[in-house]
Structure formats: structure tokens, C-alpha cells
């Protein structure tokens, strides 16, 4: 072997092996060599696959948090989320390019001030902390230069968006019309026909019962059953294996000390004047006369503004210069005038809510539980890898569940979590996660290899062995149920015919009250009432929308869960806007905000249309597929 190792043949063989292992280690790099990894182009700007993948992952996590397991994330949703993430990146590039074309830039002072105001970068003293800032950069894998570049670009984008949104305004006539529509009151006549009040129908014949049974097969069939094996693992299941020492708790308290500090809060009475002399005059008067009502009146008479700021921490105060002055004040004292971009502020300290720091003993149990939960979660992740290896190595889900002490269920189950015997299936998941787990079970594919998937339940693997389709139950086994359903349907149909006759009478020229009297019924007059349901509004919630769609003396018929309702509009009362100044102001503000958002969206759409945007659909599909 030593002689062979010295030959040229052996050396050449070693070189080939080295190159093979090297290529294996950089497989992804070689695979992408010569391949375009640009998922989108905006003019001369490129958006790389890696950036789009990160954006799609963040967007998918946001969607999952919002849905809270109510909807299973399938391929179509992943594709839509990936497309939205790429579109967001495209619009960001479009706006940045326009800002660069217009020469927009964020000055150093603006960038610094913005960073200093970010709460995440502030220490226990509510001032900028270099340690917090550096920690943020490390946690997000950013250099300081990269972060500052991103922030400058974002501030420039905000300048551009702010300029576009500044053109939004709500005309007075529009605000008046909208408020009138919103506060409009109506009076209507209502006849309600409960199904339970219908005459008792005749008992059905055998033929009628058989036909009703067959025509409503979905109501009288067994549910679809899934024959499955389900294995679960979560942190709670292995919490008993975790040990947390007192030293661990002490270290956790030291590392998270800021969490247990409640900062001091201060209430502030302030007056804002437009010049220093007026501010000094107000301050002098305030020190001599502590009456706030008098100071308010004096400020307004001098063209200033008086306001009260609620209890706030240093970080919650709107301007750094105000925060500095407020937290330097002694109780009951009046500050010297402080200048800001809004004018000259004179402040007096009101109520003070002292800060508080929870001691280690107060939070010891809480910290021990949190540390144990984190470690259990880490152990669960490690164990999931071992389970996946076992399944890939040929172990069945039953074998893996036994080997790793997993929660396990084996049997038939319907979409409501019940067995064919009608009992609740003993799924090994928390009650809060059961609905989401059932959706995952019923989205599994038959024959697919089980894999541990993460969700509200922790980790869960599903092996779908068979699907038992719904089957119509024999009539003889559910005769009482079918008979009851037939009679209930007959009552519903009778009331529907009565409601239809009442509606036809109103369309023939009679009032609903007259038609109801002729039919031996009573019409109830309701109103005036507004659009908002609940409270003192006498009109049922589900009838409000149909009633407010009526015109003149029109009538409508609505099927409710347990009745039919016929409603006729009697009158419409327009509101008096004379005393609605505050409501108009609020509405105008909300409408202006909505118009501003529409303007910005239209502006971005116009920029995108002329930016020569090109998206690579194949790479978008790759991102959507999680490749």
C-alpha cells in the first residue's frame, strides 16, 4: 500500500477524490453556477432569490400568526404569500428609485435622531444604549453600515410617501354627506314568522319519508372517516425531563433585568406658545397662580394652545427635549420655556407614578418556568430530528411513537374529532389546538410518508391509511330523526309561503300592517333606529343591512335561523349636523387617512407601471415551494 501510494496513479486518484468531496461540499454553489438567481428586476435594480426567500418567510410567519391555525397553509396560500412578498420588495425598489431620481436624502442628523428615538435601542435610563444597538445588529445579522444604509433609504422613502399623502384632504361636502349617511335614522314595520309557530303538519307517509330521506342524503349520512395514526411531541410533554438550577434562574434574571423594571410615569400640563416672550409671560403667571383653567384661558387668549399629557414614561413623551425637561421637574413646579419645532413649551408636573423593579424572589418561579419551557422546546427540536431519522430509516410511526415516548392515536376519526362509536377521539393534543390538528389530519394525503410538522400542537406526524367515504344511513335505523326533520321542513315551508304572500301584498299596494291584519298577524313598528346594532337598537342585527338598502316604502323578506321576517320601510330621518362638530372632525380625519392611503397606492402603481418590472415566475414558484 505504501508503494502504491507513491505512484502517479494513486496521486491522481486522490486528486479526483478530493475534487469530488469538494464539489459535494459546495453542491449548491455549483448547481447555481451560471444560473440567474435574480427573481425580479426593477429597471437596473435586482432582487435576489435569497432576499425574496427571507421576505416570503417573514410574510408567511406573519400570516400564520394572524390565522392562528384557523386555516391550513396549503400550496395556493404559500404561492400567494410568496407573490405578495416579492411584490412588496418590487414596490420598495420602485419608490427608492424615484427618491434617488428626485435627489431625496436623509441628513445625518435626521438618521441619528430617528435611531435615538427607537425604544428597542434604549437602555434602562430611557437613553440610547450602544449595547442594545449592537445586540440588535448581531441578532439580525446586520453590520452598522448596512443598517444605516437601509434606514437612510427608508427615511427617503418616507419623505416621498409623506409628500404624496400630504395632498389628501376631505372636502366639507363629502364629510357632511358621509356623516349624514352614517347617522341616518329609519322607521320600519316588521312581521316575524317563527318556524315553531307554524301549524302542526300532517304525519308523512312512507313514500314521502323515503323521498325526503333520499333527497337529503347529506343530512342523514355518516361523516367521512379517516383511518389514521397520529404521533405528537411538544415542549409540555418533555418538561419533566428539564432541570433548571438556581444559578440558571439568577443568570436569567441578570440577562433580562430590564423586563422587570417598570419605568416612572409623569403627567404633564403644558402650554405651547409661538414666541419666547409670550411663553415666559405664561410661565411667570403660572408660578404665581396655579389655577389650570385660568392658564388655559390665558394661553388661548394669547394665541397659544394648552393641553394635558397623560401619565407617560420618558420614552412615551413625543419629543426628546420635552422628555428631558419633564423628568427634570420637581412635583408642582413650572418649567422654563423649552423650544421645539412646534414652538415654546411651558410645562408643569402633575401626578407622578413611581417606577418599580421586581426582585428576583418575586419572579423566580416565573423565570424558572420560562427557562424550562425554552429548554424543553430546544429538546423537542432535537428529538424531532431523531424521529425524522428513524422514520427515514424505515421505522413505522407506531414504532417511532413507542421509542421516543410520543403522544399517539390510532383509529378512525371524523372531521369533528369523533370516532364511529360517537365518542370523542383521544387525540394527543391540547384542546386549544384540536381544531387545527383535525384540519391538518384531514389535509393529509393517503400513502404519503409521515413527517413531523410544526403547528399549534407542537410537532405532529400523520399516517393516513384509508378514507371511509360518507354513506347514507338506512331509513329504518334513523326513522325518528328523518321524521322530525321532515316535519321541521314542512313548518319552515309553511312560514315561507306566508311571508311570500305578505311581501306580494305590499307590492300590490297594501301596507305591511294591513296585509298582516288580513292574515291574522301583527306588524310591529320599530324606530327610529340607526345602522349600529346592539344597545337600544330594536331592529335585529341581521335585518339592519337589508332595511338600510330599502328605498321609499319598499319591503323585503329575509330568512333568519329560526324564522322568516318581512320588513317594510316607513320613513327616513336625516340627522341634524349642527351639533356634530366633533363627529365631523373625527370622520374627516379618518376619511383623509383613507384618501392618503389610496393616493400612495395609486402613486406606487403608477411608478411600477413605468419602471419596467420583470419577475421570474419559475423562481417565484421555487420560493413558494420552499426550495
Phi, psi and omega in degrees: 000321179294321179294319180295322181296337181272357182278159178295329178299313180297318180299318179296321178297318178298320179298318179298317180297317179299314179297323180296313179295325178295318178295323178298321182289334181244037184306314182298320180296315180294322181296325182271355182296126180079004181254135181287121179255019178271115182277333180210150175234134177237097188062237179270353181277143178245145173243117185277157180302318183300317178295319180293322178298316179299316181295319180294322179295316178296319180293321179294320177297320178296317180297318180297321177296320181292318182287333178052040176078002183290334181230134178286133180283106180256186184296322181295319179293318178300320180295318180294319180295317178297318178297320179294320180296316179294320179296323177297318177296321179298312180296324177298316179295320181301313181291321178298317179298320179293321177298319178294320179298326181274357178077024179285142179208155177257117180297157180302319181299319181294319179296315180298312181298322180295316180296318182296337182268355181284118184303326183295342182259011183256141180274190181300335180272009180064023174247163180303131180243120179297324179297316179296320181295313180296322177298319177299316180298317180295315183295333181254011176054048181238143168274161179299319181297318181294316179298315181297323178295317178297319181293319178299316180297320181291320178295322177296319178298320178297323177300314182294314179296321179297322179294321180291315182291336181296340180279358182283136177205147179255113179300149182301319182295324178292316179299318179298315181296317181296317180292321177299317179297318184290324184264004182301140179246144180228154174238137184216160176254135186230133170237123180247137185237089180295142178298326183292342181270358180290152178301151180294122181289164174289148178297140183286150174282170179299320182293317178298319181294317180296317180295319179295321179298315182287322183287343180239047185303323183296333180282337188241020180257158172292154176286168173287132178250146174246127175269108190226160164243130183233126177239137182228154176212134174211173183299321182299328183290334183245014179302327182295342180274351186268136175244133179235118182276166175298325179296322177299318180294317180297317178296321179295322178294318180294321183286336184239032186302323183297333180298330188260013177254126173258112184291156178296144177239145181227141174265140185229132168260128183224151174236134179244121178244160184272346177222158187292321183298316179295323179294319179294323178295318177296317181299317180296316180295322183295321180294330181275330184227111186277002183292113183293322180299320178293322179294319177302312182296319180295320180296315181293323179295330181269009178086015180258190182225132178245138181206164177243126176266129183293174177307123186219148172281171178302318182291334184277345178291144192291332184229138181301321182294327177289318179301318180299314183291318183296316184278003172260352183281143171273153182306133177081357182268158180251135182281162166288158179302136179240128183270140173219183179294344183262356179132209182251123184258134171240128189231149174231135183282130177257236182291145177236127178252110186296149176285166182211140176242122178288136180281166179301319181296327180290331185244009185302311182295320179298314180295319180300318179295317181296315180296317179298319179297317180296316181293322178296322178296317178297317179296323179296318178298316179298317182292326177300320177299319178294321179295317179299320178297318180296317179295319179294332180279002175110358179291144174282165180296324178297316179296317180296321180296320179291318184293322186252013177055051180272157168293141189215141173224138179221117178159192180263144185210145176259180186293345177263004177082026181245151179273169177301337178280356179089004179269162178287126179291138183275065178291134183277057177225158178294153182302322182293336183260000187297316182299316180294322179295319178297322178296320179294319179298318183278358173257358179292151181259139181293133179087350181288142179294134180292138177223146179287118178245142185271144178191197180300333183280354189101248174236139183214136174243140183234129173246111181267115183265324184201157176238122178261110184292154177301147179224138180293125179288142178302141183302319183298333182277343182226032185303315181298319179295317180293320179297316179298320180293322178297314181294321178296322179292324178295319178296318180298316180296323179298313181293329177295320178294320179295316180297318179296322178293320178297315180297319179297323180295320179294326179285342176273358175117351179276156172280160180296324179298317179295314181297322180294319180298316179298329181271003180078025181243174180237131176263135180257129177269125182240140175126176003286147180222157180259190183281336184282128180279165176085184180062231182268006181290119185280344183278129178306146185305315185284355178259350184297312182299312178300321181294320182282359172267349182284154177232153177058239178241032180296159177233162178213161180237132185229131174272126178254173184304322183233019182194170166250143178235139173241127184233136175237132179285132180256317182201161178233128180247118177283142183283156173268117184272005185300322183255026186248034183300316182294317179296321178296319180298314180297315180296318180298320179296314180295320180291320178298320177299316180295319178296320179298318179295320178295318179299316180295318180297318179293323178296315179296320179296320179294318178297319181296321183298330183257006187265003179056059181276132177230128181242135179274105185295328181295317179291327177296319176297324179297317179294317181297329180277358179076020180280000000 
